[in-house]
């Protein structure tokens, strides 16, 4: 009889989960022994970086990925990074080691008491199998739940279970497939088309799910056919629409009152692939202007159920966009001429304005470059200077939790080795995931990290002014030299001091990871 471990390895192999991001402890070793040669174990030096790398990898591939964590302590270290994966709807399958079954009740060291409860309500599904023979079935459920919900799942497995004999029925799991089809019914489709075509002044709001599903070009065709303005949903983690397209109005502000103001004069707001809405600043007001209707289309039933206003259709966004394109007889290709980029702002002194850095990136990097951005205080400068037109061009921490950017860039670059990848990272956020540099060096990941150093938590300074607390302590971080840190992890690093030097360095094409440190002036997100 094959062991639970052998059946589980074969199940993961057949489901395509052969890249494992992890940081193991003693409880995890019995699962990792005997991994088939098709598996690749990507070691991270901290669980937050492990999950960030897996998040970027899964987003870039569009497929679930396996994460291996150590009991309660490792799972706890990973929870901050998991908040981003939850908000970006990334299908991570997290498997954590547990003490042997007889030791859990007495709470022996490294036992995780009520392990599934530790991760709830963060993950979409969590379990610990009731017996060793149920481990393969539970593991299959974790994979399928992650795919169906597009949300991380969590499975805690006592480490003595892996060597146990599997039962006679376990092989029936190996050929299982679980798929979802979510095309709207004929009546639902007819009603939606009628509502959209009857609108006199429609507006589109597009969420990150548009880009996750590879629908950016179709979204452009739909927008051009409707002819109304297009916004990106607030708390944007992927770019669903080219940012220099003449119909694009930018990212919606993350407050109730300003969003309502943006919709004034529109009789219909069609939201595709986004929650309604992920507010941030508490700016109360009416959810919608008088006379404005909202229709949300999403395959996330929870997002549809919790929305405080509007009508929702839970369906596949791709199917709905295709339906509307056919009903509206949209052209086969986009036709609009894109807006030119303004000249970058400059700064006095030796430090560069962030716009100078982003202009250099735009000019010197290939057009298909994927950018993983975690420099929140430079947000307005970023959107003024960049010209992003391709799917998968932009990644951002979906829940706002720092520590995604640098590991996420490593994960995206590992998933797409033929595509240029640049991490645009602030000096404040870099410290949260700095250990990912070691993984990038070990795997010789072709990746450029542009490190913007201004010596402070710039976004917090901006928030301090908004909240009327300009004197809060702990906002400055002087004395950090990331070139020395990067070199210590085995990554080639360089400190550039001017725009021309930066452009020259960016024009080089790395065959492994590199870090470019640039001193920049302080700017605000908006």
C-alpha positions in Angstrom: 0.0 0.0 0.0 1.5 3.4 -0.9 2.1 5.9 1.9 0.0 9.1 2.4 3.1 11.0 1.4 3.5 9.2 -1.9 -0.2 9.6 -2.8 -0.1 13.3 -1.8 3.1 14.0 -3.9 1.5 12.3 -6.9 -1.7 14.3 -6.4 0.2 17.6 -6.3 2.2 16.6 -9.4 -0.9 15.8 -11.4 -2.5 19.1 -10.4 0.6 21.0 -11.5 1.7 22.2 -8.0 5.4 21.2 -8.4 6.9 24.5 -7.4 6.9 24.8 -3.6 7.7 28.1 -1.8 8.6 27.4 1.8 10.6 27.8 5.0 10.5 24.4 6.7 10.8 23.4 10.3 11.1 20.0 11.9 7.3 19.3 11.5 7.6 19.7 7.8 10.6 17.5 7.0 8.5 14.2 6.8 6.4 15.8 4.0 9.4 17.1 2.1 11.4 13.8 2.1 11.3 11.9 -1.2 10.0 14.8 -3.3 9.9 13.6 -6.9 12.6 15.1 -9.2 9.9 17.2 -11.0 9.4 19.3 -7.9 11.3 22.5 -7.2 11.6 23.8 -3.7 12.1 27.6 -3.4 13.5 28.4 0.0 12.7 31.8 1.5 14.4 33.0 4.7 11.3 34.4 6.3 7.7 33.3 6.0 6.5 36.7 5.0 8.9 36.7 2.0 7.9 33.1 1.2 4.2 34.0 0.9 5.0 37.2 -1.0 7.1 35.3 -3.6 4.4 32.7 -3.9 1.8 35.4 -4.3 3.7 37.0 -7.2 4.4 33.7 -8.8 0.7 32.5 -8.7 -0.6 35.9 -10.0 1.9 35.8 -12.9 1.1 32.2 -13.8 -2.6 32.3 -13.0 -2.3 28.9 -11.3 -2.4 27.7 -7.7 1.0 27.3 -6.0 2.0 25.4 -2.9 3.3 27.1 0.2 5.0 25.1 3.0 5.1 26.8 6.4 6.1 25.7 9.9 3.4 25.0 12.4 1.8 28.0 14.3 4.9 30.1 14.5 5.6 30.0 10.7 2.0 30.4 9.9 1.8 33.4 12.2 4.8 35.0 10.5 3.1 34.6 7.2 -0.3 36.1 8.0 0.5 39.7 7.2 1.6 38.6 3.7 -1.5 36.5 3.4 -3.7 39.6 3.7 -2.4 40.8 0.3 -3.0 37.3 -1.2 -6.6 37.3 0.1 -7.3 40.8 -1.4 -5.8 39.9 -4.7 -7.7 36.6 -4.8 -4.5 34.6 -5.2 -5.0 30.8 -5.0 -2.3 29.8 -2.6 -2.4 26.3 -1.1 -0.7 26.6 2.3 0.3 23.3 4.0 1.7 23.6 7.5 3.3 20.9 9.7 1.7 19.9 12.9 3.0 17.9 15.9 2.4 14.1 16.0 -1.2 13.4 16.9 -0.6 12.1 20.5 1.3 15.3 21.3 -1.3 17.9 20.2 -3.7 17.5 23.1 -1.0 18.0 25.8 0.3 21.0 23.8 3.7 19.7 23.3 6.3 22.1 21.8 5.5 23.0 18.1 1.9 21.8 18.4 -0.6 24.2 16.9 -3.7 24.0 19.1 -6.9 24.3 16.9 -4.7 25.0 13.8 -7.6 25.7 11.4 -8.9 28.4 13.7 -5.5 30.2 13.7 -5.9 31.1 10.0 -9.6 31.9 10.0 -11.3 34.1 8.8 -8.3 35.0 6.6 -8.2 32.0 4.4 -11.1 30.7 2.4 -10.9 27.2 3.8 -8.9 25.6 6.6 -8.7 22.1 8.0 -6.8 19.5 9.9 -7.6 16.0 8.7 -9.3 13.8 11.3 -7.1 10.8 10.5 -4.0 10.1 8.4 -6.0 8.3 5.7 -8.0 11.6 5.0 -4.9 13.7 4.3 -4.8 13.1 0.5 -8.6 13.9 0.2 -8.2 17.0 2.4 -5.1 18.1 0.3 -7.2 17.7 -2.9 -9.9 19.8 -1.3 -7.4 22.5 -0.4 -6.3 22.7 -4.0 -9.8 22.8 -5.5 -11.1 25.3 -2.9 -8.2 27.6 -3.7 -9.0 27.4 -7.4 -12.8 27.8 -7.0 -12.7 30.5 -4.4 -9.5 32.2 -5.8 -8.4 32.6 -2.2 -5.7 31.0 -0.1 -6.5 27.8 1.7 -4.7 26.2 4.7 -4.1 22.6 5.7 -2.4 21.5 8.9 -1.1 18.0 8.8 0.4 16.1 11.8 3.8 15.0 10.6 3.4 11.3 11.6 0.5 11.1 9.0 2.8 11.3 6.0 4.4 7.9 6.6 1.1 6.1 7.3 -0.5 3.8 4.7 -3.0 5.4 2.4 -6.4 3.6 2.2 -7.6 1.6 -0.8 -9.7 4.5 -2.2 -6.9 7.1 -2.2 -6.0 6.6 -5.8 -9.4 7.7 -6.9 -8.3 11.2 -6.0 -5.5 11.3 -8.6 -7.7 11.8 -11.7 -10.2 14.2 -10.1 -10.9 17.5 -11.9 -13.1 20.3 -10.5 -14.1 23.1 -12.9 -16.4 26.1 -12.7 -18.6 27.5 -15.5 -20.4 30.7 -14.8 -22.0 32.0 -18.0 -25.1 34.2 -17.3 -28.4 32.7 -18.2 -30.2 34.0 -21.4 -32.5 36.1 -19.3 -29.7 37.5 -17.2 -27.7 38.3 -20.3 -30.7 40.0 -22.0 -31.5 42.1 -19.0 -27.9 43.3 -18.6 -27.6 44.2 -22.3 -30.8 46.2 -22.1 -29.6 48.1 -19.1 -26.2 48.9 -20.6 -27.6 49.9 -24.0 -30.3 52.0 -22.5 -27.8 54.1 -20.5 -27.3 57.7 -21.8 -24.1 58.3 -19.9 -22.5 55.1 -18.8 -19.3 54.8 -16.8 -17.0 51.8 -16.4 -15.2 50.8 -13.2 -12.7 48.0 -13.7 -11.0 45.9 -11.1 -7.8 43.9 -10.8 -9.7 40.7 -11.8 -9.8 42.0 -15.3 -6.0 41.8 -15.6 -5.8 38.6 -13.6 -8.1 37.0 -16.2 -6.2 38.4 -19.2 -9.1 40.6 -20.3 -7.3 44.0 -20.6 -7.6 44.2 -24.4 -11.3 43.2 -24.3 -11.9 45.8 -21.6 -10.4 48.4 -24.0 -12.7 47.3 -26.8 -15.8 47.5 -24.6 -14.9 50.9 -23.2 -14.3 52.4 -26.6 -17.7 51.0 -27.8 -19.5 52.5 -24.8 -17.5 55.8 -25.1 -17.8 56.7 -21.5 -15.1 57.3 -18.9 -13.2 54.5 -17.3 -11.9 54.3 -13.7 -9.9 51.7 -12.0 -11.4 50.4 -8.8 -9.8 51.8 -5.6 -7.1 49.9 -3.8 -5.8 48.8 -7.2 -3.5 45.7 -7.2 -3.4 45.1 -11.0 -3.9 47.5 -13.9 -7.1 46.6 -15.8 -6.9 49.4 -18.4 -4.0 51.2 -20.2 -3.3 54.3 -18.1 -2.6 56.7 -21.0 -5.8 55.7 -22.9 -7.9 58.9 -23.5 -11.0 57.3 -21.7 -9.0 56.5 -18.5 -9.7 58.7 -15.6 -7.3 57.1 -13.1 -7.8 55.2 -9.9 -11.0 56.0 -8.0 -10.3 57.7 -4.6 -10.9 55.3 -1.8 -13.6 57.2 0.1 -17.4 57.1 -0.1 -18.0 60.9 -0.8 -15.3 61.3 -3.5 -16.4 58.2 -5.3 -20.0 59.4 -5.3 -18.8 62.8 -6.7 -16.9 61.1 -9.5 -20.1 59.4 -10.6 -22.1 62.6 -10.8 -23.9 63.0 -14.1 -23.8 59.3 -15.0 -27.0 57.3 -15.1 -25.2 53.9 -15.1 -22.0 52.7 -13.5 -20.9 49.2 -14.7 -18.4 47.6 -12.3 -16.5 44.7 -13.8 -14.2 42.4 -11.8 -14.0 44.4 -8.6 -15.6 44.7 -5.1 -18.0 47.6 -4.6 -15.9 49.3 -3.1 -12.7 48.8 -1.1 -12.8 52.1 0.8 -9.8 53.3 2.8 -10.2 56.9 4.2 -13.5 57.3 6.0 -15.1 60.1 4.0 -18.8 59.6 4.6 -21.6 60.6 2.1 -24.1 59.1 -0.2 -22.9 55.9 -1.9 -24.2 57.1 -5.3 -25.5 60.3 -6.7 -29.3 60.8 -7.2 -30.3 59.1 -10.4 -27.2 56.9 -10.8 -27.6 53.1 -10.9 -24.8 50.6 -10.3 -24.4 47.1 -11.7 -21.6 44.9 -10.4 -20.4 41.9 -12.3 -18.1 39.6 -10.4 -17.4 35.9 -9.9 -16.7 36.5 -6.2 -20.1 35.8 -4.6 -18.9 37.2 -1.2 -18.0 40.5 -2.8 -21.4 40.7 -4.4 -23.2 39.8 -1.2 -21.4 42.4 1.0 -21.8 45.4 -1.4 -23.9 48.1 0.3 -25.6 49.3 -2.9 -26.4 48.5 -6.5 -27.3 45.4 -8.4 -25.0 42.4 -8.7 -24.6 39.6 -11.2 -22.4 36.8 -10.0 -20.9 35.4 -13.2 -17.7 35.0 -15.0 -16.4 38.5 -16.1 -14.9 37.1 -19.3 -18.3 35.6 -20.3 -20.1 38.9 -19.6 -17.6 41.1 -21.4 -17.8 38.7 -24.4 -21.6 38.9 -24.3 -21.5 42.8 -24.3 -19.0 43.0 -27.0 -21.1 40.9 -29.3 -24.4 42.7 -28.4 -22.8 46.1 -28.9 -21.0 45.0 -32.1 -17.7 46.3 -30.8 -14.7 46.6 -33.2 -12.3 43.7 -33.2 -9.3 45.9 -32.2 -8.9 49.1 -30.1 -8.7 52.4 -32.1 -8.0 55.2 -29.7 -4.8 57.3 -29.8 -3.1 57.4 -26.5 -2.3 60.5 -24.5 1.3 61.7 -24.5 3.4 61.6 -21.3 4.2 65.0 -19.6 7.8 66.1 -19.0 8.9 64.8 -15.6 9.1 67.1 -12.7 12.7 67.7 -11.4 14.1 68.4 -8.0 16.7 70.9 -6.7 19.9 69.5 -5.4 21.4 66.0 -5.9 18.4 63.9 -5.2 16.1 63.0 -8.1 12.4 63.6 -8.3 10.6 60.3 -8.4 9.2 61.3 -11.8 12.7 61.4 -13.2 13.2 57.8 -12.0 9.9 56.7 -13.6 10.6 58.5 -16.8 13.9 56.7 -17.0 12.2 53.4 -16.5 9.6 54.1 -19.1 12.2 55.1 -21.7 14.9 52.5 -21.0 12.9 49.4 -20.2 11.2 47.2 -22.8 7.5 47.9 -23.4 6.5 44.5 -22.0 8.2 45.0 -18.7 6.2 43.9 -15.6 6.5 46.2 -12.7 5.9 45.2 -9.1 5.5 48.4 -7.2 5.7 49.1 -3.4 6.6 52.8 -3.1 3.4 54.2 -1.9 4.5 57.9 -1.3 5.4 58.2 -5.0 2.0 57.0 -6.3 1.0 60.2 -8.1 4.4 60.5 -9.7 4.2 56.9 -10.9 0.9 57.4 -12.8 2.0 60.7 -14.3 5.0 59.2 -15.9 4.3 55.6 -16.8 2.7 54.3 -20.0 1.4 50.8 -19.4 -0.5 49.1 -22.1 0.0 45.3 -21.7 -1.6 42.7 -19.5 0.4 41.8 -16.4 2.3 45.1 -16.4 1.5 46.2 -12.8 1.4 44.5 -9.4 0.8 46.2 -6.1 0.2 44.9 -2.5 -3.6 44.3 -2.7 -4.3 44.8 1.0 -1.7 47.6 1.5 0.4 45.4 3.7 4.1 46.2 3.2 6.4 43.3 2.4 4.8 42.1 -0.9 6.9 44.2 -3.3 10.3 42.8 -3.2 9.3 39.1 -2.7 6.5 39.6 -5.2 8.9 40.8 -7.8 11.1 37.7 -7.2 8.0 35.5 -7.7 6.8 37.2 -10.8 10.3 37.0 -12.3 10.5 33.3 -11.5 7.1 32.7 -13.1 8.0 34.7 -16.3 11.7 34.2 -17.0 11.4 35.5 -20.5 9.8 38.8 -19.5 11.6 41.8 -18.0 10.6 42.4 -14.4 11.3 45.5 -12.3 10.6 45.9 -8.6 10.0 49.6 -7.7 10.5 49.6 -4.0 10.6 52.3 -1.3 13.2 52.2 1.4 10.5 51.9 4.1 8.8 48.9 2.5 12.0 47.1 1.4 12.9 46.1 4.9 9.8 44.0 5.3 10.8 41.5 2.5 14.5 42.1 2.2 15.4 38.4 2.6 13.9 37.7 -0.8 17.1 39.0 -2.2 18.9 35.9 -1.1 16.3 33.7 -2.9 16.7 35.8 -6.1 20.5 35.4 -5.9 20.4 31.6 -5.3 18.1 31.1 -8.3 19.9 33.7 -10.4 16.5 35.4 -11.1 16.8 38.0 -13.9 15.4 40.9 -12.0 16.0 44.6 -11.5 15.1 46.2 -8.1 15.0 50.0 -8.2 15.2 51.1 -4.6 13.9 54.7 -4.0 15.6 56.0 -0.8 14.2 59.1 0.8 14.9 58.2 4.5 11.4 58.3 5.7 8.0 56.6 5.6 6.6 59.1 3.1 3.1 57.8 2.9 2.7 57.9 6.7 3.9 61.6 6.7 1.1 62.3 4.2 -1.4 60.5 6.4 -0.2 62.3 9.4 -1.1 65.6 7.8 -4.5 64.2 6.7 -5.3 63.0 10.2 -4.0 66.1 12.0 -1.1 64.3 13.7 2.1 65.8 12.0 4.3 65.1 15.1 4.0 61.3 15.3 7.3 59.6 16.1 8.9 56.7 14.3 8.6 58.0 10.7 12.3 58.5 9.8 14.6 55.7 8.8 18.1 57.3 8.2 21.3 55.4 7.8 20.2 52.5 5.5 22.5 51.5 2.6 20.7 48.9 0.6 23.7 48.4 -1.7 25.6 46.8 1.1 22.6 44.8 2.3 22.0 43.5 -1.2 25.7 42.5 -1.7 25.5 40.7 1.6 22.7 38.5 0.2 24.7 37.9 -3.0 22.9 40.5 -5.3 24.9 42.9 -7.4 24.1 46.5 -6.3 24.9 50.0 -7.4 24.1 53.5 -6.0 23.4 55.9 -8.8 23.4 59.7 -8.3 21.9 61.3 -11.4 19.3 60.8 -14.1 21.8 60.1 -16.9 23.7 57.6 -14.8 20.4 55.9 -13.9 19.4 55.7 -17.6 22.7 54.2 -18.6 22.4 51.5 -15.9 18.8 50.7 -16.7 19.7 50.3 -20.4 21.8 47.3 -19.4 20.1 43.9 -19.4 20.8 41.8 -16.3 21.2 38.0 -16.4 20.6 37.8 -12.7 19.3 40.0 -9.9 20.5 43.5 -9.4 19.6 46.4 -7.1 19.8 50.0 -8.1 19.6 52.5 -5.2 18.5 56.0 -6.1 18.1 58.9 -3.6 14.8 60.7 -4.2 13.0 63.7 -2.9 9.9 63.3 -0.6 6.6 63.3 -2.5 3.0 62.5 -1.5 0.7 59.7 -2.9 -1.8 62.2 -4.2 
